[in-house]
């Protein structure tokens, strides 16, 4: 909730999705699979990729166990309302220091789709394309 001098008001849906994207990036940096899991829909779809929800969370758990560093640098997030859903597009640079993540390092253009579930915004679809 955003509290202003005159009282409190709910933050906009767009801002809530921006916050969720930022929290997802922070969860990846911290290798916190539980925090990322809370932002993902149980039926998350990653079309054409071998990195589904289960594997993504497993990679974060393993990176944490191996104490591997993950860097996540986010570009600006563009939000596009789609009825009751939202699309968030952004660029992200992934880096790291260890043997687990190297094949996933690089710069990506990412598109995520979000919907409300039990009052919270959750990502139900994610696609990415390597830029560099």
mmCIF file of the C-alpha atoms, coordinates in Angstrom:
data_MODEL
# 
_entry.id   MODEL 
# 
loop_
_atom_site.group_PDB 
_atom_site.id 
_atom_site.type_symbol 
_atom_site.label_atom_id 
_atom_site.label_alt_id 
_atom_site.label_comp_id 
_atom_site.label_asym_id 
_atom_site.label_entity_id 
_atom_site.label_seq_id 
_atom_site.pdbx_PDB_ins_code 
_atom_site.Cartn_x 
_atom_site.Cartn_y 
_atom_site.Cartn_z 
_atom_site.occupancy 
_atom_site.B_iso_or_equiv 
_atom_site.pdbx_formal_charge 
_atom_site.auth_seq_id 
_atom_site.auth_comp_id 
_atom_site.auth_asym_id 
_atom_site.auth_atom_id 
_atom_site.pdbx_PDB_model_num 
ATOM 1   C CA . UNK A 1 1   ? 0.000  0.000   0.000   1.00 0.00 ? 1   UNK A CA 1 
ATOM 2   C CA . UNK A 1 2   ? 1.116  3.498   -0.706  1.00 0.00 ? 2   UNK A CA 1 
ATOM 3   C CA . UNK A 1 3   ? 0.478  5.919   2.098   1.00 0.00 ? 3   UNK A CA 1 
ATOM 4   C CA . UNK A 1 4   ? 0.237  9.583   1.276   1.00 0.00 ? 4   UNK A CA 1 
ATOM 5   C CA . UNK A 1 5   ? -0.084 12.595  3.557   1.00 0.00 ? 5   UNK A CA 1 
ATOM 6   C CA . UNK A 1 6   ? -3.863 12.605  3.189   1.00 0.00 ? 6   UNK A CA 1 
ATOM 7   C CA . UNK A 1 7   ? -4.303 8.870   3.805   1.00 0.00 ? 7   UNK A CA 1 
ATOM 8   C CA . UNK A 1 8   ? -3.593 5.533   2.156   1.00 0.00 ? 8   UNK A CA 1 
ATOM 9   C CA . UNK A 1 9   ? -4.487 4.298   -1.290  1.00 0.00 ? 9   UNK A CA 1 
ATOM 10  C CA . UNK A 1 10  ? -3.774 1.072   -3.113  1.00 0.00 ? 10  UNK A CA 1 
ATOM 11  C CA . UNK A 1 11  ? -0.932 1.179   -5.569  1.00 0.00 ? 11  UNK A CA 1 
ATOM 12  C CA . UNK A 1 12  ? -1.943 0.758   -9.182  1.00 0.00 ? 12  UNK A CA 1 
ATOM 13  C CA . UNK A 1 13  ? -2.008 -2.669  -10.776 1.00 0.00 ? 13  UNK A CA 1 
ATOM 14  C CA . UNK A 1 14  ? 0.818  -1.524  -13.062 1.00 0.00 ? 14  UNK A CA 1 
ATOM 15  C CA . UNK A 1 15  ? 2.973  -0.578  -10.075 1.00 0.00 ? 15  UNK A CA 1 
ATOM 16  C CA . UNK A 1 16  ? 2.178  -3.870  -8.348  1.00 0.00 ? 16  UNK A CA 1 
ATOM 17  C CA . UNK A 1 17  ? 3.415  -5.789  -11.405 1.00 0.00 ? 17  UNK A CA 1 
ATOM 18  C CA . UNK A 1 18  ? 6.555  -3.604  -11.576 1.00 0.00 ? 18  UNK A CA 1 
ATOM 19  C CA . UNK A 1 19  ? 7.160  -4.401  -7.910  1.00 0.00 ? 19  UNK A CA 1 
ATOM 20  C CA . UNK A 1 20  ? 6.636  -8.121  -8.548  1.00 0.00 ? 20  UNK A CA 1 
ATOM 21  C CA . UNK A 1 21  ? 9.180  -8.056  -11.413 1.00 0.00 ? 21  UNK A CA 1 
ATOM 22  C CA . UNK A 1 22  ? 11.676 -6.281  -9.133  1.00 0.00 ? 22  UNK A CA 1 
ATOM 23  C CA . UNK A 1 23  ? 11.042 -8.840  -6.372  1.00 0.00 ? 23  UNK A CA 1 
ATOM 24  C CA . UNK A 1 24  ? 11.618 -11.681 -8.854  1.00 0.00 ? 24  UNK A CA 1 
ATOM 25  C CA . UNK A 1 25  ? 14.969 -10.166 -9.846  1.00 0.00 ? 25  UNK A CA 1 
ATOM 26  C CA . UNK A 1 26  ? 15.921 -9.780  -6.188  1.00 0.00 ? 26  UNK A CA 1 
ATOM 27  C CA . UNK A 1 27  ? 14.930 -13.389 -5.468  1.00 0.00 ? 27  UNK A CA 1 
ATOM 28  C CA . UNK A 1 28  ? 17.199 -14.540 -8.316  1.00 0.00 ? 28  UNK A CA 1 
ATOM 29  C CA . UNK A 1 29  ? 20.097 -12.430 -7.001  1.00 0.00 ? 29  UNK A CA 1 
ATOM 30  C CA . UNK A 1 30  ? 19.619 -13.915 -3.535  1.00 0.00 ? 30  UNK A CA 1 
ATOM 31  C CA . UNK A 1 31  ? 19.102 -17.428 -4.964  1.00 0.00 ? 31  UNK A CA 1 
ATOM 32  C CA . UNK A 1 32  ? 15.876 -17.502 -2.979  1.00 0.00 ? 32  UNK A CA 1 
ATOM 33  C CA . UNK A 1 33  ? 13.691 -20.118 -4.670  1.00 0.00 ? 33  UNK A CA 1 
ATOM 34  C CA . UNK A 1 34  ? 10.911 -19.688 -2.094  1.00 0.00 ? 34  UNK A CA 1 
ATOM 35  C CA . UNK A 1 35  ? 10.597 -15.957 -2.767  1.00 0.00 ? 35  UNK A CA 1 
ATOM 36  C CA . UNK A 1 36  ? 10.542 -16.534 -6.526  1.00 0.00 ? 36  UNK A CA 1 
ATOM 37  C CA . UNK A 1 37  ? 8.075  -19.406 -6.178  1.00 0.00 ? 37  UNK A CA 1 
ATOM 38  C CA . UNK A 1 38  ? 5.651  -17.056 -4.407  1.00 0.00 ? 38  UNK A CA 1 
ATOM 39  C CA . UNK A 1 39  ? 5.586  -14.885 -7.566  1.00 0.00 ? 39  UNK A CA 1 
ATOM 40  C CA . UNK A 1 40  ? 4.999  -17.714 -10.034 1.00 0.00 ? 40  UNK A CA 1 
ATOM 41  C CA . UNK A 1 41  ? 1.726  -19.331 -10.964 1.00 0.00 ? 41  UNK A CA 1 
ATOM 42  C CA . UNK A 1 42  ? 1.662  -23.086 -10.461 1.00 0.00 ? 42  UNK A CA 1 
ATOM 43  C CA . UNK A 1 43  ? 0.906  -23.453 -14.186 1.00 0.00 ? 43  UNK A CA 1 
ATOM 44  C CA . UNK A 1 44  ? 3.767  -21.208 -15.379 1.00 0.00 ? 44  UNK A CA 1 
ATOM 45  C CA . UNK A 1 45  ? 4.403  -21.695 -19.088 1.00 0.00 ? 45  UNK A CA 1 
ATOM 46  C CA . UNK A 1 46  ? 7.783  -21.107 -20.732 1.00 0.00 ? 46  UNK A CA 1 
ATOM 47  C CA . UNK A 1 47  ? 7.102  -21.868 -24.414 1.00 0.00 ? 47  UNK A CA 1 
ATOM 48  C CA . UNK A 1 48  ? 9.906  -23.518 -26.308 1.00 0.00 ? 48  UNK A CA 1 
ATOM 49  C CA . UNK A 1 49  ? 12.329 -23.536 -23.391 1.00 0.00 ? 49  UNK A CA 1 
ATOM 50  C CA . UNK A 1 50  ? 13.785 -26.354 -21.336 1.00 0.00 ? 50  UNK A CA 1 
ATOM 51  C CA . UNK A 1 51  ? 13.826 -24.148 -18.231 1.00 0.00 ? 51  UNK A CA 1 
ATOM 52  C CA . UNK A 1 52  ? 10.345 -24.695 -16.781 1.00 0.00 ? 52  UNK A CA 1 
ATOM 53  C CA . UNK A 1 53  ? 9.151  -23.614 -13.328 1.00 0.00 ? 53  UNK A CA 1 
ATOM 54  C CA . UNK A 1 54  ? 10.424 -26.711 -11.538 1.00 0.00 ? 54  UNK A CA 1 
ATOM 55  C CA . UNK A 1 55  ? 13.860 -26.549 -13.162 1.00 0.00 ? 55  UNK A CA 1 
ATOM 56  C CA . UNK A 1 56  ? 14.175 -22.803 -12.613 1.00 0.00 ? 56  UNK A CA 1 
ATOM 57  C CA . UNK A 1 57  ? 13.477 -23.154 -8.889  1.00 0.00 ? 57  UNK A CA 1 
ATOM 58  C CA . UNK A 1 58  ? 15.782 -26.179 -8.737  1.00 0.00 ? 58  UNK A CA 1 
ATOM 59  C CA . UNK A 1 59  ? 18.613 -24.161 -10.316 1.00 0.00 ? 59  UNK A CA 1 
ATOM 60  C CA . UNK A 1 60  ? 18.210 -21.438 -7.695  1.00 0.00 ? 60  UNK A CA 1 
ATOM 61  C CA . UNK A 1 61  ? 18.206 -23.987 -4.872  1.00 0.00 ? 61  UNK A CA 1 
ATOM 62  C CA . UNK A 1 62  ? 21.310 -25.676 -6.226  1.00 0.00 ? 62  UNK A CA 1 
ATOM 63  C CA . UNK A 1 63  ? 23.083 -22.327 -6.777  1.00 0.00 ? 63  UNK A CA 1 
ATOM 64  C CA . UNK A 1 64  ? 22.368 -21.458 -3.147  1.00 0.00 ? 64  UNK A CA 1 
ATOM 65  C CA . UNK A 1 65  ? 23.676 -24.808 -1.899  1.00 0.00 ? 65  UNK A CA 1 
ATOM 66  C CA . UNK A 1 66  ? 26.835 -24.386 -3.972  1.00 0.00 ? 66  UNK A CA 1 
ATOM 67  C CA . UNK A 1 67  ? 27.131 -20.741 -2.843  1.00 0.00 ? 67  UNK A CA 1 
ATOM 68  C CA . UNK A 1 68  ? 27.268 -19.530 -6.448  1.00 0.00 ? 68  UNK A CA 1 
ATOM 69  C CA . UNK A 1 69  ? 26.786 -15.849 -7.142  1.00 0.00 ? 69  UNK A CA 1 
ATOM 70  C CA . UNK A 1 70  ? 24.100 -14.693 -9.585  1.00 0.00 ? 70  UNK A CA 1 
ATOM 71  C CA . UNK A 1 71  ? 23.980 -11.141 -10.881 1.00 0.00 ? 71  UNK A CA 1 
ATOM 72  C CA . UNK A 1 72  ? 20.797 -9.769  -12.381 1.00 0.00 ? 72  UNK A CA 1 
ATOM 73  C CA . UNK A 1 73  ? 20.841 -6.326  -14.012 1.00 0.00 ? 73  UNK A CA 1 
ATOM 74  C CA . UNK A 1 74  ? 17.412 -5.133  -15.077 1.00 0.00 ? 74  UNK A CA 1 
ATOM 75  C CA . UNK A 1 75  ? 16.590 -2.648  -17.787 1.00 0.00 ? 75  UNK A CA 1 
ATOM 76  C CA . UNK A 1 76  ? 13.447 -0.504  -17.706 1.00 0.00 ? 76  UNK A CA 1 
ATOM 77  C CA . UNK A 1 77  ? 10.192 -2.441  -17.373 1.00 0.00 ? 77  UNK A CA 1 
ATOM 78  C CA . UNK A 1 78  ? 7.420  -1.657  -19.871 1.00 0.00 ? 78  UNK A CA 1 
ATOM 79  C CA . UNK A 1 79  ? 3.929  -2.622  -18.698 1.00 0.00 ? 79  UNK A CA 1 
ATOM 80  C CA . UNK A 1 80  ? 1.025  -3.204  -21.061 1.00 0.00 ? 80  UNK A CA 1 
ATOM 81  C CA . UNK A 1 81  ? -2.435 -3.827  -19.616 1.00 0.00 ? 81  UNK A CA 1 
ATOM 82  C CA . UNK A 1 82  ? -4.347 -6.644  -21.341 1.00 0.00 ? 82  UNK A CA 1 
ATOM 83  C CA . UNK A 1 83  ? -7.787 -6.610  -19.766 1.00 0.00 ? 83  UNK A CA 1 
ATOM 84  C CA . UNK A 1 84  ? -7.450 -8.195  -16.327 1.00 0.00 ? 84  UNK A CA 1 
ATOM 85  C CA . UNK A 1 85  ? -3.882 -9.261  -17.114 1.00 0.00 ? 85  UNK A CA 1 
ATOM 86  C CA . UNK A 1 86  ? -0.597 -7.435  -17.602 1.00 0.00 ? 86  UNK A CA 1 
ATOM 87  C CA . UNK A 1 87  ? 2.396  -7.916  -19.862 1.00 0.00 ? 87  UNK A CA 1 
ATOM 88  C CA . UNK A 1 88  ? 5.795  -6.830  -18.578 1.00 0.00 ? 88  UNK A CA 1 
ATOM 89  C CA . UNK A 1 89  ? 8.676  -6.490  -21.033 1.00 0.00 ? 89  UNK A CA 1 
ATOM 90  C CA . UNK A 1 90  ? 12.263 -5.761  -20.059 1.00 0.00 ? 90  UNK A CA 1 
ATOM 91  C CA . UNK A 1 91  ? 15.867 -6.578  -20.766 1.00 0.00 ? 91  UNK A CA 1 
ATOM 92  C CA . UNK A 1 92  ? 17.955 -8.450  -18.234 1.00 0.00 ? 92  UNK A CA 1 
ATOM 93  C CA . UNK A 1 93  ? 21.643 -9.217  -18.048 1.00 0.00 ? 93  UNK A CA 1 
ATOM 94  C CA . UNK A 1 94  ? 22.501 -12.417 -16.188 1.00 0.00 ? 94  UNK A CA 1 
ATOM 95  C CA . UNK A 1 95  ? 25.956 -13.023 -14.791 1.00 0.00 ? 95  UNK A CA 1 
ATOM 96  C CA . UNK A 1 96  ? 27.453 -15.326 -12.250 1.00 0.00 ? 96  UNK A CA 1 
ATOM 97  C CA . UNK A 1 97  ? 30.495 -16.812 -10.704 1.00 0.00 ? 97  UNK A CA 1 
ATOM 98  C CA . UNK A 1 98  ? 30.456 -20.576 -10.779 1.00 0.00 ? 98  UNK A CA 1 
ATOM 99  C CA . UNK A 1 99  ? 29.949 -23.641 -12.885 1.00 0.00 ? 99  UNK A CA 1 
ATOM 100 C CA . UNK A 1 100 ? 26.181 -24.093 -12.592 1.00 0.00 ? 100 UNK A CA 1 
ATOM 101 C CA . UNK A 1 101 ? 24.721 -21.119 -14.468 1.00 0.00 ? 101 UNK A CA 1 
ATOM 102 C CA . UNK A 1 102 ? 27.240 -20.293 -17.283 1.00 0.00 ? 102 UNK A CA 1 
ATOM 103 C CA . UNK A 1 103 ? 25.178 -21.580 -20.201 1.00 0.00 ? 103 UNK A CA 1 
ATOM 104 C CA . UNK A 1 104 ? 22.400 -19.160 -19.168 1.00 0.00 ? 104 UNK A CA 1 
ATOM 105 C CA . UNK A 1 105 ? 24.605 -16.054 -18.864 1.00 0.00 ? 105 UNK A CA 1 
ATOM 106 C CA . UNK A 1 106 ? 24.027 -13.169 -21.265 1.00 0.00 ? 106 UNK A CA 1 
ATOM 107 C CA . UNK A 1 107 ? 21.620 -10.403 -22.189 1.00 0.00 ? 107 UNK A CA 1 
ATOM 108 C CA . UNK A 1 108 ? 17.987 -11.343 -22.753 1.00 0.00 ? 108 UNK A CA 1 
ATOM 109 C CA . UNK A 1 109 ? 14.812 -9.632  -23.909 1.00 0.00 ? 109 UNK A CA 1 
ATOM 110 C CA . UNK A 1 110 ? 12.083 -10.960 -21.630 1.00 0.00 ? 110 UNK A CA 1 
ATOM 111 C CA . UNK A 1 111 ? 8.296  -10.887 -21.845 1.00 0.00 ? 111 UNK A CA 1 
ATOM 112 C CA . UNK A 1 112 ? 6.254  -11.998 -18.851 1.00 0.00 ? 112 UNK A CA 1 
ATOM 113 C CA . UNK A 1 113 ? 2.491  -12.242 -18.457 1.00 0.00 ? 113 UNK A CA 1 
ATOM 114 C CA . UNK A 1 114 ? 0.830  -11.650 -15.083 1.00 0.00 ? 114 UNK A CA 1 
ATOM 115 C CA . UNK A 1 115 ? -2.611 -12.284 -13.607 1.00 0.00 ? 115 UNK A CA 1 
ATOM 116 C CA . UNK A 1 116 ? -4.179 -11.900 -10.190 1.00 0.00 ? 116 UNK A CA 1 
ATOM 117 C CA . UNK A 1 117 ? -4.353 -15.063 -8.102  1.00 0.00 ? 117 UNK A CA 1 
ATOM 118 C CA . UNK A 1 118 ? -5.727 -14.858 -4.576  1.00 0.00 ? 118 UNK A CA 1 
ATOM 119 C CA . UNK A 1 119 ? -5.238 -11.071 -4.624  1.00 0.00 ? 119 UNK A CA 1 
ATOM 120 C CA . UNK A 1 120 ? -1.571 -11.155 -5.706  1.00 0.00 ? 120 UNK A CA 1 
ATOM 121 C CA . UNK A 1 121 ? -0.019 -10.731 -9.134  1.00 0.00 ? 121 UNK A CA 1 
ATOM 122 C CA . UNK A 1 122 ? 1.651  -13.943 -10.315 1.00 0.00 ? 122 UNK A CA 1 
ATOM 123 C CA . UNK A 1 123 ? 3.604  -14.658 -13.469 1.00 0.00 ? 123 UNK A CA 1 
ATOM 124 C CA . UNK A 1 124 ? 1.867  -17.322 -15.561 1.00 0.00 ? 124 UNK A CA 1 
ATOM 125 C CA . UNK A 1 125 ? 3.942  -17.075 -18.739 1.00 0.00 ? 125 UNK A CA 1 
ATOM 126 C CA . UNK A 1 126 ? 7.533  -16.116 -19.472 1.00 0.00 ? 126 UNK A CA 1 
ATOM 127 C CA . UNK A 1 127 ? 9.511  -16.087 -22.690 1.00 0.00 ? 127 UNK A CA 1 
ATOM 128 C CA . UNK A 1 128 ? 12.967 -14.762 -23.413 1.00 0.00 ? 128 UNK A CA 1 
ATOM 129 C CA . UNK A 1 129 ? 15.305 -14.352 -26.322 1.00 0.00 ? 129 UNK A CA 1 
ATOM 130 C CA . UNK A 1 130 ? 19.068 -14.058 -25.973 1.00 0.00 ? 130 UNK A CA 1 
ATOM 131 C CA . UNK A 1 131 ? 20.303 -10.717 -27.328 1.00 0.00 ? 131 UNK A CA 1 
ATOM 132 C CA . UNK A 1 132 ? 24.061 -11.184 -26.807 1.00 0.00 ? 132 UNK A CA 1 
# 
